Amino acid sequence: MVVFMIAILVLQAATGLFADDEIATQGPLAAKVSDALVSRLTTIHKYNAWLIAAAVGLHLAAVCAYQWGLKVDLIGPMVHGWMRVPAGVSPAEPGRASPILALVVLGAAAAAVYALVVIYPR
């Protein structure tokens, strides 16, 4: 579900760059492509918003089913980051990635967004 939600959010962001509501708001890259493609991407953008809402609703329903139906505490660990494990079970040590790698990925993402939104539309 997490991968699916990330994928539909990426699709929403990508189509939003080209979307046009034909009133006041236009994506920063809409002027770079044909009107037919803008129309198609705007339609995908609108329908995908409903898909996101459905995915969020399904996700919340699953969390509620686990929390109250199966009596598995998921909400508490999501809030404070810790989950109790049964007695006799050794919890796994969480893997940690390099903070430098995180900064490099953040910088690359920021540069890509800046290039797409500020530099390319000129």
N, C-alpha and C positions, 0 to 999 in steps of 0.2 A: 504494500500500500504506500509506503514511503517513497519508493522509486516511482510509482505511478503518479503520486501527487507532485513530486519534483518535476516529472516530465510534463504534466499538464500546466504547471506554473511556468516552466521554461517556454512552452508553446504560447501561453498567454502573453508573456513578455515579448517574445519574438514577433507575434502577430500585432501586438500593440504598437510596435515601431512603425508599422505601415498602415494602421487603422485610420479611418476617417469617419467622423459622425455626420459630416456634411452640414454641420451647423457652425460650430466654433472650434472644435478640437480636431487636430490632425497629428498623426504620429510624425516624428522627426524625419523619417525616411520615406514617407508617402509620396513626396514630390519626385522621388528618384525612380519610381516604377510606373507602369501603365495604370490607367484608371480601372481596367478590368481586374488586374491583380490586386489593387487596393480594395476593390469591392469584395473579391473572394476572401482576402485575408481579414477584412472587417467582419464578414459573415462568420468565419472560423472563430474570430476573437469573441463575438457575441455568444455563439453556441458553447464555446469553451468555458465561458463564465458560468453557465448553468452546469456544466460538467464538474467544474471546481466545487460549486455549491453541493452537488450530489455526492462527490467524493468526501468532502468535509462531513456531511451528514452521515454517510456510511461509516466513516472513521469514528465519529462520536458515538454512533450506535454500537459499534464493536467495543469501544472502550467501556461504555455503560454496561454492555452485556458481560464483559469480563469482570467489571467492578462489582456489580450487584447480582448478576445471575450465577457466575462461576465463583464468586468470592475471591477473585485474584486482584490484589491491590495494584492498580496501574497508575491511578491519579496521584497518590502520594509520592511514589518514586519520580514521577514526571515533574513534580513541584520541587522536591528537595534533592533529588539526584541519588537517593540511596534506597535499596530494596533489601528487606530481610530475606535471608535464605534459610531453608530448613536446617535444623540441628544435624550436625554430622556432615554437612555438605560444605566444602571449602569454596568460598567465592573466588572466581577467576580474577586475576589482576587485570585491570583495564589496560589496553594498549594505548600508547600515547605517540602521536606524531610530533615531528619537530615544529616548534613555534616559528622557526625561520621559514620553513616550508609554507606554513600558514600565511605568513606575511608576504611571501613571494606570490602565492596564489591570489591573495587579496589585492596586491598591487597589479597583477596581470588582469584581474577582473575589472578593477577600477580603470585601468588604461583602455581596455576593450570598450567599456561603456562610454568613456570620454570620447574615444575615437568614433564610435557609432553615432553618438548624439551630438557632439559639438564639431568635430573636425570634418567628418564625411558629408554632412548635409550642406556645407558651404560649397 
